[in-house]
Amino acid sequence: MRSISLYKDNGTWLCRVHPFTKLMYIAAAILIPLFLHTLWAYAVAIVLDMAILISGKSLKRARALIIFSFTIIATIFLIKGLFDGDNITPVLTIGPVIFYKEGLMKALRTGCVIINMLLSFSILVLTTKPEDIADEMERHGFSPRLSYVISSVFSIIPQMMGTMDTITDAQRSRGMETEGKLSVRMKAFIPLITPVVTSSLINTRERAIALEVRGFGTKGKRTYLRTWQKHRGDRAITVVLIASTLAACIWRIVSWLI
């Protein structure tokens, strides 16, 4: 049976780190390069993201996201390198096509932002149960509805992937061709995607009914099935991340004033 989240407990230290520490890391990984506003800062953040994923034995599972991001980045390079409004300096000519330095540098910066965001979010999504995030948010005073929305975001993609696989197998058993040439796949797209969307809407309604039956809107004191045991490095990691983010912010403010 397919899991409804991307989480997998591989027994590494990264799975034991508190969800809030990982959320703080995401904030720091995004904000620090943004404040420093240099390519080397994004490069350091990406290398750190990959080092964390490697140490947590999760880089291989993030490979699909990385490959997908390169298709987006290639499009950005094409558009920016050719048509950006600030393009002045030609840097590469392929026949009648001219790429410009200004647009390519902007595309490089945007590409680094995308890769950094995907990798930093992968650290959280691949090594944290959505239920743990929701429980910890409720335990710290957040609205149960907000906690449920966040946990649903992490589970909706795997759930739709599972539904897609089931529907694809069912359509194949009925003789539908779903593999081969691009024209064959496009012909099969509508018969496949329509049941996926319909079943997702039905699942949303059923989940809403189930939540009400289980007392989701109750105002009484809640108890929790699992108490999170904080990793011994959570506090130190959080302090370092907050201090680094504040230092980058202060540096940026001072550079503006100077």
PASEBA-1860 file (N, C-alpha, C; in nm, 3 decimals):
! residues 258
1> MRSISLYK> 0.085/-0.121/0.000/0.000/0.000/0.000/0.088/0.125/0.000 ~ 0.057/0.220/-0.085/0.137/0.342/-0.096/0.112/0.433/0.023 ~ 0.221/0.490/0.076/0.208/0.586/0.186/0.147/0.715/0.134 ~ 0.072/0.783/0.222/0.009/0.909/0.181/0.097/1.027/0.214 ~ 0.224/1.006/0.240/0.319/1.115/0.256/0.451/1.073/0.195 ~ 0.540/1.169/0.175/0.672/1.141/0.120/0.772/1.101/0.228 ~ 0.727/1.100/0.353/0.814/1.069/0.465/0.854/0.922/0.464 ~ 0.980/0.898/0.499/1.030/0.762/0.517/1.130/0.762/0.631
9> DNGTWLCR> 1.103/0.681/0.732/1.193/0.673/0.847/1.309/0.578/0.813 ~ 1.425/0.637/0.784/1.542/0.556/0.750/1.639/0.543/0.867 ~ 1.595/0.587/0.986/1.676/0.568/1.106/1.789/0.666/1.125 ~ 1.799/0.769/1.042/1.908/0.865/1.054/1.872/0.976/1.153 ~ 1.974/1.056/1.187/1.954/1.164/1.284/1.853/1.268/1.233 ~ 1.846/1.283/1.102/1.761/1.387/1.045/1.613/1.359/1.072 ~ 1.575/1.233/1.079/1.435/1.198/1.110/1.400/1.228/1.255 ~ 1.500/1.242/1.341/1.474/1.267/1.482/1.477/1.415/1.519
17> VHPFTKLM> 1.519/1.499/1.426/1.523/1.643/1.451/1.379/1.696/1.456 ~ 1.355/1.788/1.549/1.220/1.841/1.569/1.171/1.913/1.443 ~ 1.041/1.900/1.409/0.988/1.968/1.289/1.010/2.119/1.291 ~ 1.000/2.183/1.409/1.019/2.328/1.417/1.163/2.367/1.383 ~ 1.259/2.280/1.419/1.399/2.306/1.384/1.417/2.303/1.232 ~ 1.351/2.209/1.167/1.359/2.200/1.021/1.290/2.320/0.957 ~ 1.178/2.363/1.013/1.110/2.483/0.962/1.200/2.606/0.978 ~ 1.271/2.615/1.089/1.364/2.725/1.110/1.479/2.718/1.009
25> YIAAAILI> 1.521/2.598/0.977/1.628/2.585/0.878/1.580/2.634/0.741 ~ 1.456/2.598/0.704/1.402/2.644/0.575/1.402/2.797/0.570 ~ 1.355/2.860/0.679/1.353/3.006/0.684/1.493/3.064/0.670 ~ 1.590/3.006/0.742/1.727/3.056/0.735/1.788/3.033/0.597 ~ 1.764/2.915/0.538/1.821/2.883/0.407/1.769/2.975/0.298 ~ 1.647/3.024/0.314/1.589/3.115/0.215/1.627/3.261/0.242 ~ 1.621/3.300/0.371/1.640/3.441/0.405/1.786/3.485/0.400 ~ 1.878/3.402/0.447/2.019/3.443/0.453/2.074/3.476/0.314
33> PLFLHTLW> 2.060/3.388/0.213/2.106/3.427/0.079/2.031/3.548/0.024 ~ 1.903/3.561/0.061/1.826/3.677/0.015/1.884/3.807/0.073 ~ 1.921/3.805/0.200/1.980/3.923/0.263/2.119/3.952/0.207 ~ 2.200/3.848/0.192/2.336/3.869/0.142/2.337/3.905/-0.007 ~ 2.242/3.852/-0.081/2.219/3.890/-0.221/2.342/3.868/-0.308 ~ 2.408/3.754/-0.288/2.523/3.719/-0.370/2.509/3.573/-0.415 ~ 2.569/3.543/-0.529/2.560/3.407/-0.582/2.632/3.307/-0.492 ~ 2.742/3.350/-0.431/2.815/3.255/-0.346/2.732/3.214/-0.225
41> AYAVAIVL> 2.645/3.304/-0.177/2.558/3.270/-0.063/2.458/3.162/-0.104 ~ 2.402/3.174/-0.224/2.312/3.070/-0.273/2.386/2.939/-0.295 ~ 2.511/2.948/-0.344/2.590/2.827/-0.367/2.618/2.755/-0.236 ~ 2.654/2.831/-0.132/2.678/2.772/-0.001/2.552/2.706/0.053 ~ 2.436/2.773/0.037/2.309/2.718/0.086/2.276/2.588/0.014 ~ 2.297/2.583/-0.117/2.266/2.462/-0.193/2.358/2.347/-0.151 ~ 2.487/2.377/-0.135/2.582/2.273/-0.091/2.544/2.222/0.048 ~ 2.503/2.313/0.138/2.462/2.272/0.272/2.336/2.188/0.267
49> DMAILISG> 2.240/2.227/0.183/2.118/2.147/0.166/2.152/2.005/0.123 ~ 2.238/1.993/0.024/2.275/1.861/-0.028/2.352/1.780/0.075 ~ 2.439/1.847/0.153/2.515/1.777/0.257/2.421/1.721/0.363 ~ 2.321/1.798/0.401/2.223/1.752/0.500/2.143/1.634/0.446 ~ 2.099/1.643/0.322/2.023/1.534/0.262/2.108/1.408/0.248 ~ 2.236/1.426/0.214/2.326/1.309/0.204/2.345/1.244/0.341 ~ 2.369/1.326/0.444/2.389/1.270/0.578/2.261/1.205/0.630 ~ 2.145/1.252/0.583/2.018/1.191/0.622/1.972/1.084/0.526
57> KSLKRARA> 2.057/1.046/0.430/2.028/0.940/0.333/1.897/0.966/0.258 ~ 1.878/1.092/0.219/1.753/1.130/0.151/1.777/1.199/0.018 ~ 1.902/1.217/-0.022/1.929/1.290/-0.147/1.876/1.214/-0.268 ~ 1.886/1.082/-0.266/1.838/1.003/-0.379/1.689/1.021/-0.400 ~ 1.613/1.033/-0.290/1.468/1.050/-0.300/1.431/1.191/-0.345 ~ 1.525/1.286/-0.328/1.500/1.423/-0.374/1.543/1.444/-0.518 ~ 1.597/1.340/-0.579/1.650/1.352/-0.715/1.543/1.392/-0.816 ~ 1.421/1.339/-0.800/1.314/1.373/-0.894/1.282/1.522/-0.891
65> LIIFSFTI> 1.284/1.582/-0.770/1.260/1.726/-0.759/1.370/1.805/-0.828 ~ 1.494/1.760/-0.811/1.607/1.830/-0.871/1.598/1.825/-1.024 ~ 1.567/1.705/-1.078/1.555/1.690/-1.223/1.442/1.777/-1.276 ~ 1.329/1.778/-1.204/1.215/1.860/-1.247/1.251/2.009/-1.246 ~ 1.328/2.051/-1.145/1.364/2.192/-1.136/1.450/2.236/-1.254 ~ 1.532/2.145/-1.307/1.619/2.182/-1.419/1.539/2.212/-1.546 ~ 1.424/2.147/-1.562/1.340/2.180/-1.678/1.287/2.323/-1.667 ~ 1.249/2.363/-1.546/1.202/2.500/-1.524/1.316/2.599/-1.542
73> IATIFLIK> 1.433/2.566/-1.486/1.548/2.656/-1.493/1.593/2.675/-1.637 ~ 1.590/2.566/-1.716/1.629/2.577/-1.857/1.538/2.675/-1.932 ~ 1.409/2.670/-1.900/1.314/2.764/-1.962/1.345/2.907/-1.921 ~ 1.378/2.926/-1.793/1.411/3.060/-1.744/1.537/3.114/-1.813 ~ 1.638/3.029/-1.828/1.761/3.070/-1.897/1.731/3.111/-2.041 ~ 1.644/3.036/-2.106/1.611/3.066/-2.245/1.541/3.201/-2.257 ~ 1.442/3.223/-2.171/1.363/3.348/-2.178/1.447/3.468/-2.136 ~ 1.514/3.455/-2.021/1.594/3.568/-1.972/1.713/3.599/-2.062
81> GLFDGDNI> 1.781/3.494/-2.106/1.899/3.515/-2.189/1.870/3.579/-2.323 ~ 1.747/3.561/-2.372/1.712/3.614/-2.503/1.631/3.743/-2.497 ~ 1.539/3.751/-2.400/1.438/3.857/-2.408/1.433/3.951/-2.288 ~ 1.525/3.939/-2.193/1.520/4.028/-2.076/1.539/4.174/-2.118 ~ 1.466/4.264/-2.052/1.472/4.405/-2.088/1.605/4.472/-2.063 ~ 1.688/4.416/-1.975/1.818/4.475/-1.943/1.932/4.418/-2.026 ~ 1.903/4.332/-2.121/2.008/4.269/-2.201/2.083/4.372/-2.285 ~ 2.217/4.371/-2.269/2.303/4.463/-2.345/2.424/4.390/-2.404
89> TPVLTIGP> 2.490/4.308/-2.320/2.618/4.247/-2.357/2.599/4.107/-2.414 ~ 2.623/4.085/-2.544/2.615/3.950/-2.601/2.725/3.862/-2.543 ~ 2.690/3.739/-2.510/2.789/3.647/-2.453/2.794/3.515/-2.529 ~ 2.687/3.481/-2.600/2.684/3.355/-2.674/2.594/3.371/-2.797 ~ 2.647/3.331/-2.913/2.571/3.341/-3.037/2.561/3.204/-3.101 ~ 2.438/3.160/-3.125/2.412/3.033/-3.193/2.328/3.064/-3.317 ~ 2.394/3.081/-3.430/2.324/3.120/-3.551/2.264/3.259/-3.532 ~ 2.133/3.272/-3.557/2.068/3.402/-3.539/2.029/3.431/-3.394
97> VIFYKEGL> 2.050/3.334/-3.306/2.008/3.347/-3.166/2.124/3.402/-3.084 ~ 2.098/3.509/-3.008/2.201/3.575/-2.926/2.158/3.573/-2.779 ~ 2.244/3.517/-2.695/2.221/3.518/-2.550/2.302/3.633/-2.488 ~ 2.243/3.697/-2.389/2.306/3.814/-2.328/2.345/3.785/-2.184 ~ 2.455/3.848/-2.143/2.512/3.827/-2.010/2.415/3.867/-1.900 ~ 2.351/3.981/-1.914/2.262/4.032/-1.808/2.146/3.935/-1.781 ~ 2.085/3.888/-1.887/1.974/3.795/-1.870/2.017/3.662/-1.814 ~ 2.132/3.612/-1.858/2.183/3.484/-1.807/2.218/3.492/-1.659
105> MKALRTGC> 2.273/3.606/-1.615/2.305/3.621/-1.473/2.178/3.625/-1.388 ~ 2.074/3.692/-1.439/1.946/3.692/-1.368/1.888/3.551/-1.361 ~ 1.898/3.478/-1.472/1.847/3.341/-1.476/1.925/3.251/-1.380 ~ 2.056/3.272/-1.371/2.139/3.194/-1.279/2.096/3.217/-1.135 ~ 2.072/3.343/-1.100/2.029/3.375/-0.964/1.892/3.312/-0.935 ~ 1.800/3.323/-1.031/1.667/3.265/-1.013/1.675/3.113/-1.001 ~ 1.761/3.051/-1.082/1.778/2.907/-1.075/1.831/2.862/-0.940 ~ 1.926/2.937/-0.885/1.980/2.905/-0.753/1.872/2.916/-0.645
113> VIINMLLS> 1.787/3.017/-0.658/1.677/3.034/-0.562/1.584/2.913/-0.566 ~ 1.548/2.868/-0.686/1.456/2.755/-0.702/1.516/2.628/-0.644 ~ 1.641/2.599/-0.680/1.705/2.476/-0.630/1.718/2.479/-0.478 ~ 1.758/2.593/-0.425/1.774/2.607/-0.280/1.641/2.584/-0.208 ~ 1.534/2.643/-0.258/1.402/2.626/-0.196/1.356/2.481/-0.202 ~ 1.372/2.417/-0.318/1.328/2.278/-0.331/1.407/2.185/-0.238 ~ 1.539/2.205/-0.231/1.620/2.118/-0.147/1.592/2.140/0.001 ~ 1.577/2.267/0.043/1.550/2.294/0.184/1.414/2.241/0.226
121> FSILVLTT> 1.313/2.254/0.141/1.182/2.197/0.173/1.187/2.044/0.171 ~ 1.272/1.987/0.087/1.286/1.841/0.083/1.335/1.787/0.217 ~ 1.421/1.863/0.283/1.471/1.820/0.415/1.356/1.799/0.511 ~ 1.258/1.887/0.508/1.141/1.873/0.596/1.047/1.765/0.546 ~ 1.011/1.769/0.420/0.905/1.682/0.367/0.947/1.535/0.368 ~ 1.073/1.507/0.334/1.118/1.369/0.322/1.151/1.303/0.455 ~ 1.168/1.382/0.560/1.213/1.325/0.688/1.120/1.357/0.805 ~ 0.999/1.405/0.777/0.907/1.443/0.884/0.766/1.397/0.850
129> KPEDIADE> 0.700/1.332/0.944/0.561/1.294/0.924/0.472/1.418/0.925 ~ 0.378/1.428/0.832/0.283/1.540/0.837/0.205/1.545/0.969 ~ 0.177/1.428/1.025/0.103/1.424/1.152/0.185/1.484/1.265 ~ 0.316/1.464/1.262/0.402/1.522/1.366/0.403/1.674/1.359 ~ 0.406/1.727/1.237/0.402/1.873/1.221/0.271/1.929/1.275 ~ 0.159/1.864/1.239/0.028/1.910/1.285/0.016/1.902/1.437 ~ 0.060/1.790/1.495/0.050/1.773/1.641/0.133/1.877/1.715 ~ 0.255/1.901/1.667/0.342/1.997/1.734/0.288/2.139/1.722
137> MERHGFSP> 0.227/2.171/1.610/0.168/2.304/1.595/0.051/2.323/1.691 ~ -0.035/2.221/1.702/-0.147/2.230/1.795/-0.097/2.237/1.939 ~ 0.005/2.160/1.970/0.059/2.158/2.107/0.117/2.293/2.146 ~ 0.163/2.369/2.047/0.221/2.501/2.075/0.121/2.614/2.051 ~ -0.006/2.582/2.042/-0.109/2.686/2.042/-0.163/2.727/1.908 ~ -0.119/2.665/1.799/-0.171/2.700/1.667/-0.311/2.640/1.649 ~ -0.387/2.699/1.558/-0.522/2.652/1.530/-0.518/2.511/1.470 ~ -0.607/2.421/1.516/-0.612/2.287/1.456/-0.642/2.291/1.307
145> RLSYVISS> -0.720/2.389/1.264/-0.752/2.400/1.121/-0.627/2.433/1.040 ~ -0.543/2.524/1.093/-0.418/2.557/1.025/-0.326/2.436/1.020 ~ -0.320/2.362/1.130/-0.236/2.242/1.136/-0.283/2.138/1.034 ~ -0.415/2.125/1.022/-0.468/2.028/0.927/-0.437/2.068/0.783 ~ -0.449/2.197/0.753/-0.420/2.245/0.617/-0.275/2.215/0.581 ~ -0.183/2.241/0.674/-0.040/2.218/0.646/-0.012/2.070/0.627 ~ -0.067/1.985/0.712/-0.045/1.840/0.696/-0.106/1.789/0.567 ~ -0.219/1.848/0.524/-0.282/1.806/0.399/-0.197/1.841/0.279
153> VFSIIPQM> -0.129/1.957/0.285/-0.042/1.998/0.175/0.068/1.895/0.151 ~ 0.123/1.839/0.261/0.231/1.742/0.248/0.182/1.607/0.197 ~ 0.054/1.575/0.218/0.003/1.443/0.181/-0.073/1.440/0.050 ~ -0.111/1.557/-0.004/-0.198/1.556/-0.121/-0.128/1.503/-0.246 ~ 0.002/1.535/-0.264/0.072/1.489/-0.384/0.091/1.337/-0.383 ~ 0.141/1.276/-0.274/0.151/1.129/-0.273/0.015/1.061/-0.288 ~ -0.089/1.121/-0.229/-0.222/1.063/-0.240/-0.270/1.064/-0.385 ~ -0.248/1.175/-0.455/-0.288/1.182/-0.595/-0.204/1.090/-0.682
161> MGTMDTIT> -0.076/1.074/-0.645/0.009/0.980/-0.719/-0.043/0.837/-0.705 ~ -0.084/0.802/-0.583/-0.140/0.669/-0.561/-0.268/0.649/-0.639 ~ -0.355/0.750/-0.639/-0.480/0.742/-0.714/-0.453/0.731/-0.863 ~ -0.354/0.808/-0.911/-0.318/0.804/-1.053/-0.270/0.666/-1.094 ~ -0.188/0.603/-1.010/-0.139/0.469/-1.041/-0.253/0.368/-1.046 ~ -0.346/0.378/-0.950/-0.460/0.286/-0.946/-0.547/0.300/-1.071 ~ -0.576/0.426/-1.108/-0.660/0.450/-1.225/-0.589/0.409/-1.353 ~ -0.458/0.433/-1.360/-0.382/0.391/-1.478/-0.386/0.240/-1.495
169> DAQRSRGM> -0.367/0.166/-1.385/-0.373/0.019/-1.392/-0.512/-0.027/-1.434 ~ -0.617/0.040/-1.383/-0.753/0.002/-1.419/-0.780/0.026/-1.567 ~ -0.732/0.139/-1.620/-0.754/0.169/-1.761/-0.674/0.075/-1.851 ~ -0.556/0.037/-1.807/-0.476/-0.059/-1.886/-0.545/-0.194/-1.892 ~ -0.606/-0.235/-1.779/-0.677/-0.363/-1.776/-0.796/-0.364/-1.871 ~ -0.846/-0.243/-1.905/-0.957/-0.231/-2.000/-0.909/-0.216/-2.144 ~ -0.777/-0.222/-2.164/-0.723/-0.217/-2.300/-0.676/-0.081/-2.346 ~ -0.674/0.019/-2.258/-0.629/0.152/-2.299/-0.477/0.155/-2.307
177> ETEGKLSV> -0.425/0.217/-2.414/-0.281/0.235/-2.428/-0.240/0.363/-2.357 ~ -0.149/0.353/-2.261/-0.104/0.470/-2.184/0.045/0.497/-2.202 ~ 0.114/0.415/-2.277/0.257/0.433/-2.300/0.287/0.427/-2.449 ~ 0.400/0.486/-2.485/0.441/0.487/-2.625/0.467/0.627/-2.675 ~ 0.419/0.659/-2.795/0.442/0.789/-2.855/0.370/0.900/-2.778 ~ 0.414/1.023/-2.802/0.354/1.138/-2.735/0.205/1.150/-2.769 ~ 0.168/1.121/-2.895/0.028/1.129/-2.935/-0.058/1.029/-2.859 ~ -0.003/0.910/-2.832/-0.077/0.807/-2.757/-0.097/0.852/-2.613
185> RMKAFIPL> 0.007/0.911/-2.553/-0.004/0.957/-2.414/-0.101/1.074/-2.402 ~ -0.098/1.164/-2.499/-0.191/1.278/-2.495/-0.335/1.230/-2.511 ~ -0.357/1.129/-2.593/-0.491/1.074/-2.611/-0.542/1.011/-2.482 ~ -0.452/0.953/-2.402/-0.492/0.888/-2.278/-0.500/0.985/-2.160 ~ -0.456/1.108/-2.180/-0.447/1.202/-2.068/-0.583/1.234/-2.006 ~ -0.681/1.271/-2.089/-0.814/1.308/-2.039/-0.881/1.192/-1.966 ~ -0.885/1.071/-2.024/-0.946/0.959/-1.951/-0.876/0.926/-1.820 ~ -0.749/0.965/-1.806/-0.677/0.938/-1.682/-0.695/1.050/-1.580
193> ITPVVTSS> -0.684/1.176/-1.625/-0.685/1.287/-1.530/-0.824/1.317/-1.476 ~ -0.928/1.292/-1.556/-1.065/1.321/-1.511/-1.103/1.240/-1.387 ~ -1.081/1.107/-1.384/-1.112/1.033/-1.260/-1.026/1.075/-1.141 ~ -0.902/1.117/-1.168/-0.814/1.161/-1.058/-0.871/1.285/-0.990 ~ -0.912/1.384/-1.070/-0.969/1.507/-1.014/-1.100/1.477/-0.942 ~ -1.185/1.394/-1.004/-1.314/1.360/-0.942/-1.295/1.288/-0.809 ~ -1.205/1.190/-0.806/-1.182/1.115/-0.683/-1.119/1.203/-0.575 ~ -1.037/1.302/-0.615/-0.979/1.394/-0.517/-1.086/1.479/-0.451
201> LINTRERA> -1.184/1.524/-0.529/-1.295/1.602/-0.473/-1.379/1.517/-0.379 ~ -1.402/1.391/-0.417/-1.480/1.301/-0.331/-1.405/1.274/-0.202 ~ -1.274/1.251/-0.212/-1.192/1.226/-0.092/-1.192/1.346/0.002 ~ -1.191/1.466/-0.054/-1.194/1.587/0.029/-1.324/1.595/0.109 ~ -1.436/1.566/0.044/-1.565/1.567/0.113/-1.570/1.459/0.222 ~ -1.523/1.338/0.189/-1.524/1.229/0.286/-1.434/1.260/0.405 ~ -1.321/1.323/0.378/-1.230/1.359/0.488/-1.291/1.465/0.578 ~ -1.362/1.560/0.520/-1.427/1.663/0.600/-1.533/1.602/0.691
209> IALEVRGF> -1.610/1.507/0.639/-1.712/1.439/0.720/-1.646/1.359/0.833 ~ -1.538/1.288/0.799/-1.468/1.208/0.900/-1.412/1.295/1.011 ~ -1.359/1.413/0.977/-1.304/1.503/1.078/-1.412/1.550/1.174 ~ -1.529/1.583/1.121/-1.638/1.629/1.208/-1.686/1.517/1.299 ~ -1.693/1.393/1.247/-1.735/1.279/1.328/-1.638/1.255/1.443 ~ -1.510/1.281/1.418/-1.407/1.257/1.521/-1.388/1.377/1.613 ~ -1.475/1.476/1.602/-1.468/1.589/1.695/-1.361/1.690/1.663 ~ -1.337/1.713/1.534/-1.231/1.806/1.494/-1.256/1.946/1.547
217> GTKGKRTY> -1.382/1.987/1.553/-1.414/2.123/1.597/-1.440/2.137/1.745 ~ -1.411/2.036/1.823/-1.437/2.043/1.967/-1.349/2.147/2.034 ~ -1.401/2.207/2.142/-1.328/2.313/2.213/-1.259/2.262/2.339 ~ -1.277/2.135/2.370/-1.219/2.081/2.492/-1.068/2.061/2.483 ~ -1.008/2.023/2.594/-0.864/2.000/2.599/-0.830/1.874/2.521 ~ -0.727/1.882/2.440/-0.688/1.770/2.356/-0.574/1.690/2.419 ~ -0.572/1.562/2.391/-0.461/1.477/2.430/-0.393/1.427/2.302 ~ -0.268/1.385/2.314/-0.190/1.347/2.197/-0.139/1.205/2.211
225> LRTWQKHR> -0.146/1.132/2.100/-0.106/0.992/2.102/0.044/0.979/2.121 ~ 0.121/1.073/2.065/0.267/1.063/2.068/0.326/1.193/2.119 ~ 0.418/1.183/2.213/0.491/1.299/2.263/0.627/1.303/2.196 ~ 0.657/1.417/2.134/0.783/1.428/2.059/0.902/1.440/2.153 ~ 1.002/1.355/2.128/1.126/1.362/2.203/1.226/1.445/2.123 ~ 1.261/1.561/2.175/1.349/1.651/2.102/1.489/1.591/2.086 ~ 1.545/1.613/1.969/1.683/1.574/1.943/1.775/1.662/2.028 ~ 1.884/1.607/2.075/1.971/1.681/2.166/2.034/1.804/2.101
233> GDRAITVV> 2.038/1.807/1.967/2.097/1.922/1.900/1.996/2.025/1.856 ~ 1.867/2.005/1.885/1.763/2.096/1.837/1.785/2.240/1.884 ~ 1.810/2.256/2.013/1.826/2.390/2.069/1.949/2.460/2.009 ~ 2.060/2.389/2.001/2.183/2.450/1.948/2.166/2.487/1.801 ~ 2.105/2.397/1.723/2.083/2.425/1.581/1.994/2.547/1.563 ~ 1.886/2.554/1.642/1.792/2.667/1.632/1.861/2.798/1.667 ~ 1.943/2.799/1.771/2.014/2.921/1.811/2.108/2.967/1.700 ~ 2.183/2.873/1.641/2.276/2.907/1.534/2.201/2.962/1.412
241> LIASTLAA> 2.088/2.901/1.379/2.010/2.945/1.263/1.953/3.086/1.284 ~ 1.898/3.110/1.403/1.842/3.242/1.432/1.953/3.348/1.432 ~ 2.066/3.317/1.496/2.177/3.412/1.500/2.231/3.442/1.360 ~ 2.241/3.339/1.277/2.292/3.359/1.141/2.196/3.444/1.058 ~ 2.066/3.418/1.074/1.967/3.496/0.999/1.967/3.642/1.043 ~ 1.975/3.666/1.174/1.979/3.803/1.225/2.106/3.875/1.179 ~ 2.219/3.803/1.179/2.345/3.863/1.135/2.337/3.904/0.988 ~ 2.279/3.817/0.905/2.264/3.849/0.763/2.170/3.969/0.744
249> CIWRIVSW> 2.064/3.973/0.824/1.969/4.085/0.816/2.037/4.217/0.855 ~ 2.112/4.214/0.964/2.183/4.334/1.010/2.285/4.379/0.906 ~ 2.357/4.283/0.849/2.456/4.316/0.745/2.389/4.386/0.627 ~ 2.272/4.336/0.589/2.200/4.394/0.476/2.155/4.538/0.508 ~ 2.104/4.559/0.630/2.061/4.693/0.670/2.178/4.791/0.672 ~ 2.291/4.746/0.727/2.409/4.832/0.733/2.460/4.865/0.593 ~ 2.457/4.767/0.503/2.503/4.793/0.366/2.413/4.893/0.296 ~ 2.283/4.891/0.325/2.192/4.990/0.269/2.223/5.130/0.320
257> LI> 2.251/5.139/0.451/2.277/5.270/0.512/2.409/5.329/0.463 ~ 2.508/5.242/0.440/2.637/5.290/0.392/2.629/5.327/0.244
END
